[in-house]
């Protein structure tokens, strides 16, 4: 378990390397929802296009980086973040991604100068390949979600959200491997209702909570390049068990609709994983109580901004 003090220390360490991303407050009528107010945390404006930069910098700054540099497996966003952080801090980086990774994410990784390997059908395949390379090269492996430094870095988002919007009652967070929601839940520690949102085709935390431990789950759907590992992390699971209030599942269609609505109503260009948390509200899978002040993390924007949710 990690605590608020450790997250505060991580924030002091990485704050000069990451952006303090803005919030946007909307009235419910702005987006055709019956909520008093909705606060969006716009983490898609983070370096490398997602919240992952926080955990990437935490790893590189809190651990000793060998001459061989760093290696990471990713659906795309974590790889881009590690490549960006490594370039800024002067370390070599090798990134493994599966073939489902989106072209925009692959191009972003390449643009940061990392060595890129594309192969395997899923994140799990990329992870296995990266672990082989780490053993062979002695490069520092930076796990996308199941590493204490990663959780601490992602938890700094909640620290910022608390400072920017202390009035929220609940916060909706997309779940893949669980690094983001684990860090956020550890920060709030029950002071705010933290709600996980998962694609129906990648119910990793839902399956884990039902089983009482991380277990394999399906890994598909429109957000497979960001929200579909085989299972949630071992380190985040006890945090989620204690401090995540509930987890809801959303369909691919709801995620696409949420992308389109964010673009149409607020000109926010979210990727599928980035729009997943908002889709829980829009689809009615999460229904706030009367007067509830709701926060939503828009966690990534590595997508084609010209074609949002199929709308041109």
C-alpha positions as CSV (number, residue, x, y, z in Angstrom):
1,X,0.0,0.0,0.0
2,X,1.2,3.5,-0.7
3,X,0.0,6.6,1.1
4,X,-0.6,10.3,0.7
5,X,2.8,11.3,2.1
6,X,4.6,9.1,-0.5
7,X,2.6,10.6,-3.3
8,X,3.4,14.1,-2.1
9,X,7.1,13.3,-2.1
10,X,6.8,11.9,-5.7
11,X,5.0,15.0,-6.7
12,X,7.9,17.2,-5.5
13,X,10.3,15.0,-7.4
14,X,8.5,15.0,-10.8
15,X,6.6,18.4,-10.7
16,X,9.2,20.2,-12.8
17,X,9.0,17.5,-15.5
18,X,5.2,17.1,-15.9
19,X,2.4,19.5,-16.7
20,X,-0.2,20.6,-14.2
21,X,-3.1,19.8,-16.4
22,X,-6.2,22.0,-16.4
23,X,-9.7,21.2,-15.3
24,X,-12.9,22.2,-17.1
25,X,-16.2,22.6,-15.3
26,X,-19.3,22.0,-17.2
27,X,-23.0,22.4,-16.3
28,X,-25.1,19.3,-16.8
29,X,-27.2,21.0,-19.5
30,X,-24.1,21.7,-21.5
31,X,-23.8,18.0,-22.2
32,X,-27.4,16.9,-21.8
33,X,-26.8,15.2,-18.4
34,X,-28.8,15.6,-15.2
35,X,-25.8,16.6,-13.0
36,X,-25.4,19.8,-11.1
37,X,-21.8,20.2,-12.2
38,X,-19.2,18.1,-13.9
39,X,-15.4,18.7,-13.5
40,X,-13.2,17.2,-16.2
41,X,-9.5,16.6,-15.4
42,X,-7.9,17.1,-18.8
43,X,-4.9,14.8,-18.6
44,X,-4.9,14.3,-22.3
45,X,-2.9,17.6,-22.3
46,X,-0.1,15.9,-20.3
47,X,3.3,15.4,-22.0
48,X,3.2,12.5,-24.5
49,X,-0.6,12.8,-24.5
50,X,-1.6,10.9,-21.4
51,X,-1.3,10.6,-17.6
52,X,1.4,8.0,-18.1
53,X,4.1,10.6,-18.1
54,X,3.7,10.9,-14.4
55,X,4.6,7.3,-13.7
56,X,7.4,7.3,-16.3
57,X,9.2,10.2,-14.7
58,X,8.7,8.8,-11.2
59,X,10.4,5.6,-12.3
60,X,13.3,7.3,-14.0
61,X,13.9,9.8,-11.2
62,X,13.4,7.4,-8.2
63,X,15.4,4.4,-9.6
64,X,19.0,4.0,-10.8
65,X,19.0,3.9,-14.6
66,X,21.9,1.7,-16.0
67,X,23.9,2.5,-19.1
68,X,21.7,0.2,-21.1
69,X,18.8,2.6,-20.5
70,X,15.2,1.6,-20.0
71,X,12.7,-0.8,-21.5
72,X,9.0,-0.9,-21.4
73,X,6.0,-2.8,-22.8
74,X,2.9,-0.8,-23.7
75,X,-0.3,-0.6,-25.6
76,X,1.0,2.7,-26.7
77,X,0.6,5.5,-24.1
78,X,3.0,4.1,-21.5
79,X,5.6,3.5,-24.2
80,X,5.2,7.1,-25.5
81,X,5.6,8.4,-21.9
82,X,8.7,6.4,-21.2
83,X,10.2,7.3,-24.5
84,X,9.5,11.0,-23.8
85,X,10.9,10.9,-20.2
86,X,14.0,8.9,-21.3
87,X,14.8,11.4,-24.1
88,X,14.4,14.4,-21.6
89,X,16.6,12.7,-19.1
90,X,19.2,11.5,-21.6
91,X,18.6,7.7,-21.3
92,X,18.3,5.2,-24.1
93,X,14.8,3.5,-24.4
94,X,13.5,0.4,-26.1
95,X,9.7,0.1,-26.3
96,X,7.7,-3.1,-27.2
97,X,4.1,-2.7,-28.4
98,X,1.5,-5.1,-29.8
99,X,0.1,-4.9,-33.3
100,X,-3.2,-3.5,-31.8
101,X,-1.4,-0.3,-30.9
102,X,-2.8,2.6,-32.8
103,X,-0.8,4.3,-35.6
104,X,-0.9,7.6,-33.7
105,X,0.7,6.1,-30.6
106,X,3.3,4.2,-32.6
107,X,4.3,7.4,-34.4
108,X,4.5,9.3,-31.2
109,X,6.9,6.7,-29.7
110,X,9.1,6.9,-32.8
111,X,9.0,10.7,-32.6
112,X,10.7,10.6,-29.2
113,X,13.7,8.7,-30.6
114,X,13.1,5.4,-28.8
115,X,13.8,2.0,-30.4
116,X,10.5,0.5,-31.2
117,X,9.5,-3.1,-31.6
118,X,5.9,-3.9,-32.8
119,X,4.8,-7.5,-32.5
120,X,2.4,-9.9,-30.8
121,X,-1.3,-9.8,-30.6
122,X,-1.7,-8.2,-27.1
123,X,-0.1,-6.2,-24.4
124,X,0.8,-9.5,-22.6
125,X,2.9,-10.5,-25.7
126,X,4.7,-7.2,-25.7
127,X,5.4,-7.5,-22.0
128,X,6.9,-11.0,-22.4
129,X,9.2,-9.7,-25.1
130,X,10.2,-6.7,-23.1
131,X,11.1,-9.0,-20.1
132,X,13.3,-11.1,-22.3
133,X,15.1,-8.0,-23.5
134,X,15.5,-6.7,-20.0
135,X,17.1,-9.9,-18.9
136,X,19.4,-9.9,-21.9
137,X,20.4,-6.3,-21.9
138,X,20.2,-5.4,-18.2
139,X,18.1,-2.4,-19.1
140,X,15.8,-1.0,-16.4
141,X,12.3,-2.4,-16.9
142,X,9.5,0.2,-16.3
143,X,6.2,-1.6,-15.8
144,X,3.1,0.2,-17.0
145,X,1.1,-0.3,-13.8
146,X,2.5,-2.9,-11.4
147,X,5.3,-1.0,-9.9
148,X,5.3,1.2,-6.8
149,X,7.0,4.2,-8.5
150,X,4.4,4.0,-11.3
151,X,1.5,4.1,-8.7
152,X,3.1,7.0,-6.9
153,X,3.5,9.0,-10.1
154,X,-0.1,8.4,-11.2
155,X,-1.3,9.3,-7.7
156,X,0.0,12.8,-8.3
157,X,-3.0,13.4,-10.6
158,X,-5.3,13.1,-7.6
159,X,-3.1,15.5,-5.6
160,X,-3.6,18.1,-8.3
161,X,-7.3,17.3,-8.6
162,X,-7.7,17.8,-4.9
163,X,-6.1,21.2,-5.2
164,X,-8.1,22.2,-8.2
165,X,-11.5,20.8,-7.4
166,X,-11.7,20.0,-3.6
167,X,-15.5,20.1,-3.8
168,X,-16.0,16.9,-5.8
169,X,-17.9,14.0,-4.2
170,X,-16.9,11.4,-6.7
171,X,-14.3,10.8,-9.4
172,X,-14.7,8.5,-12.4
173,X,-11.5,6.8,-13.6
174,X,-10.9,4.4,-16.5
175,X,-9.2,1.1,-15.6
176,X,-6.8,-1.0,-17.6
177,X,-4.0,-2.4,-15.5
178,X,-5.0,-0.2,-12.6
179,X,-2.0,2.0,-12.1
180,X,-4.0,5.2,-12.5
181,X,-7.0,4.2,-10.3
182,X,-4.6,2.6,-7.8
183,X,-2.6,5.8,-7.3
184,X,-5.8,8.0,-7.2
185,X,-7.6,5.8,-4.7
186,X,-4.5,5.7,-2.5
187,X,-4.4,9.5,-2.4
188,X,-8.1,10.0,-1.6
189,X,-8.2,7.0,0.7
190,X,-12.0,7.1,0.9
191,X,-12.4,10.8,1.2
192,X,-13.9,10.9,-2.3
193,X,-15.9,8.2,-4.0
194,X,-13.6,6.7,-6.6
195,X,-15.5,4.8,-9.4
196,X,-13.7,2.5,-11.9
197,X,-14.9,2.3,-15.5
198,X,-14.0,-0.6,-17.7
199,X,-14.9,-1.7,-21.2
200,X,-17.2,-4.7,-21.2
201,X,-14.6,-6.5,-23.3
202,X,-11.8,-5.9,-20.9
203,X,-13.2,-6.3,-17.3
204,X,-9.9,-6.7,-15.5
205,X,-10.8,-5.1,-12.1
206,X,-14.3,-6.4,-12.2
207,X,-13.0,-10.0,-12.5
208,X,-10.4,-9.4,-9.9
209,X,-12.8,-8.1,-7.3
210,X,-15.1,-11.0,-7.9
211,X,-12.3,-13.5,-7.5
212,X,-10.7,-11.8,-4.5
213,X,-7.4,-11.5,-6.4
214,X,-6.0,-10.5,-9.8
215,X,-7.1,-13.0,-12.5
216,X,-7.0,-13.2,-16.2
217,X,-9.8,-11.5,-18.1
218,X,-10.7,-10.9,-21.8
219,X,-8.6,-8.3,-23.4
220,X,-10.5,-6.8,-26.3
221,X,-12.6,-3.9,-27.4
222,X,-12.2,-0.5,-29.0
223,X,-9.8,0.6,-26.2
224,X,-7.6,-2.5,-26.3
225,X,-4.5,-0.4,-26.9
226,X,-4.9,1.3,-23.5
227,X,-7.4,-0.6,-21.3
228,X,-6.9,-4.3,-22.0
229,X,-4.0,-6.0,-20.2
230,X,-4.7,-9.6,-19.1
231,X,-5.1,-8.7,-15.5
232,X,-4.8,-5.8,-13.0
233,X,-1.6,-5.3,-11.0
234,X,-0.9,-7.1,-7.8
235,X,0.2,-3.9,-6.1
236,X,-2.9,-1.9,-6.9
237,X,-5.4,-4.6,-6.0
238,X,-5.5,-4.2,-2.2
239,X,-5.8,-0.4,-2.8
240,X,-8.8,-0.9,-5.1
241,X,-10.3,-3.5,-2.8
242,X,-10.2,-1.0,0.1
243,X,-10.8,2.4,-1.6
244,X,-12.6,1.9,-5.0
245,X,-16.3,2.3,-4.3
246,X,-17.5,0.5,-7.4
247,X,-16.7,-0.5,-10.9
248,X,-19.0,-0.2,-13.9
249,X,-18.7,-1.7,-17.4
250,X,-19.3,0.3,-20.6
251,X,-19.8,-0.8,-24.2
252,X,-17.7,0.1,-27.1
253,X,-20.6,1.9,-28.6
254,X,-20.9,4.1,-25.4
255,X,-17.2,4.9,-25.6
256,X,-17.5,6.0,-29.2
257,X,-20.5,8.1,-28.3
258,X,-18.6,9.7,-25.4
259,X,-15.7,10.6,-27.8
260,X,-18.1,12.3,-30.1
261,X,-19.9,14.2,-27.3
262,X,-16.6,15.4,-25.8
263,X,-15.6,16.7,-29.2
264,X,-19.0,18.2,-30.2
265,X,-19.7,19.9,-26.8
266,X,-16.3,20.8,-25.6
267,X,-13.8,20.3,-28.4
268,X,-11.9,17.7,-26.4
269,X,-10.2,15.1,-28.6
270,X,-10.1,12.1,-26.4
271,X,-8.9,8.6,-27.4
272,X,-11.2,5.7,-26.6
273,X,-9.5,4.9,-23.3
274,X,-9.6,8.6,-22.4
275,X,-13.3,8.9,-23.0
276,X,-14.3,5.7,-21.2
277,X,-14.8,7.3,-17.8
278,X,-17.1,9.9,-19.3
279,X,-19.0,7.3,-21.2
280,X,-20.2,5.8,-17.9
281,X,-22.1,9.0,-17.2
282,X,-23.4,9.5,-20.7
283,X,-24.7,5.9,-21.0
284,X,-26.3,5.8,-17.6
285,X,-24.0,3.1,-16.3
286,X,-23.1,5.4,-13.5
287,X,-26.0,7.5,-12.1
288,X,-25.0,10.3,-9.6
289,X,-27.1,11.0,-6.6
290,X,-29.0,14.2,-6.5
291,X,-26.6,17.1,-6.0
292,X,-23.5,14.9,-6.4
293,X,-20.5,16.8,-7.7
294,X,-18.8,14.6,-10.2
295,X,-15.3,14.5,-11.4
296,X,-14.1,12.6,-14.5
297,X,-10.5,12.0,-15.6
298,X,-10.1,12.4,-19.4
299,X,-6.8,10.4,-19.3
300,X,-5.5,10.4,-22.9
301,X,-5.7,12.0,-26.3
302,X,-3.5,10.0,-28.6
303,X,-5.9,9.6,-31.4
304,X,-6.9,11.1,-34.8
305,X,-8.4,14.5,-33.8
306,X,-10.0,14.8,-37.3
307,X,-12.4,11.9,-36.8
308,X,-13.8,11.9,-33.3
309,X,-16.2,9.1,-32.6
310,X,-16.8,8.6,-36.3
311,X,-18.0,12.3,-36.7
312,X,-16.2,14.5,-39.2
